[in-house]
């Protein structure tokens, strides 16, 4: 069973009639930016959604891609009408609707992984060209790690970055 997508205008009307908006992004993404009043139910720990009297549940992620890719899982946890917000949080913001932003929170872990991995690959290539070819092994190691992360779903660099001091604020913000 797939979930229908709805645009921001229809989502807004449903919310005004008592629908529930559910954010399926991970805690680090939500800590930095979210729609006020949404419920948090990350895909990594997806649980049944209690509509608490609402007639509909609207799921959203950042762009709509994750919710669309997990439509069957989301439909299974909703005990009422359920929809996917087309365009996700980005469409919500583009429509000029309210978003809570906490710029003191670090950027999402996956963006940190992209920055770190890209920097290590670039550094390995530069050092390999101008210092010693052995430094190319650094780029190969990072590339192998990315392939491993993509095929297994486990990313050592993300695990390491998650425990860095600048990311500890996310856990405190989510617990509050």
Residue pairs with C-beta under 8 A, 6 or more apart in sequence:
1 71
1 72
1 75
1 76
2 71
2 72
2 75
3 59
3 67
3 71
3 74
3 75
3 82
3 83
3 84
4 83
4 84
5 64
5 68
5 83
5 84
5 85
5 86
6 14
6 58
6 83
6 84
6 85
6 86
7 86
7 87
7 91
8 85
8 86
8 87
8 91
8 92
8 94
8 95
8 97
9 95
11 19
11 21
11 58
11 83
11 85
12 95
12 97
14 56
14 58
14 83
15 21
15 58
17 55
18 53
18 54
18 55
19 54
19 55
19 56
19 57
19 58
20 39
20 49
20 51
20 52
20 54
20 56
20 57
20 58
21 35
21 37
21 38
21 39
21 58
21 60
21 85
22 38
22 39
22 40
22 41
22 49
22 57
22 58
22 59
22 60
23 30
23 34
23 35
23 38
23 39
23 40
23 41
23 60
23 61
23 89
24 41
24 42
24 43
24 46
24 59
24 60
24 61
24 66
24 67
24 70
24 74
25 42
25 43
25 61
25 62
25 66
25 89
26 42
26 43
26 44
26 108
26 109
27 40
27 42
27 170
27 171
27 174
28 105
28 106
28 108
28 109
28 162
28 167
28 170
29 62
29 108
30 40
30 42
30 174
31 102
31 105
31 169
31 170
31 173
31 174
32 101
32 102
32 103
32 105
32 106
32 107
32 108
33 89
33 99
33 100
33 101
33 102
34 40
34 89
34 99
34 100
35 60
35 89
35 92
35 97
35 98
35 99
35 100
36 98
36 99
36 100
38 60
39 49
40 174
41 47
41 49
41 77
43 61
43 66
43 70
43 73
46 70
46 73
46 74
46 77
47 77
48 77
48 79
49 57
49 77
49 78
49 79
50 79
51 57
51 78
51 79
51 80
54 80
55 80
55 81
56 80
56 81
56 82
56 83
57 78
57 80
57 81
57 82
57 83
58 82
58 83
58 84
58 85
59 67
59 74
59 78
59 82
59 83
59 84
59 85
60 67
60 84
60 85
60 88
60 89
60 92
61 67
61 88
61 89
62 88
62 89
62 90
63 87
63 88
63 89
63 90
64 84
64 85
64 86
64 87
64 88
64 90
64 91
65 88
66 88
67 74
67 84
67 85
67 88
68 84
71 84
74 82
74 84
75 82
85 91
85 92
87 94
89 99
92 99
93 99
102 173
104 169
105 169
105 170
105 173
106 112
106 166
106 167
106 169
106 170
109 158
109 161
109 162
109 167
110 158
112 158
112 161
112 167
113 155
113 157
113 158
113 161
116 157
116 161
117 142
117 145
117 146
117 157
120 138
120 139
120 142
121 138
121 139
121 142
121 143
123 135
123 138
124 135
124 136
124 137
124 138
124 139
124 140
124 141
124 142
125 136
125 139
127 135
127 138
128 134
128 135
128 136
128 138
128 139
145 155
145 156
145 157
148 154
149 155
149 156
149 157
149 158
161 167
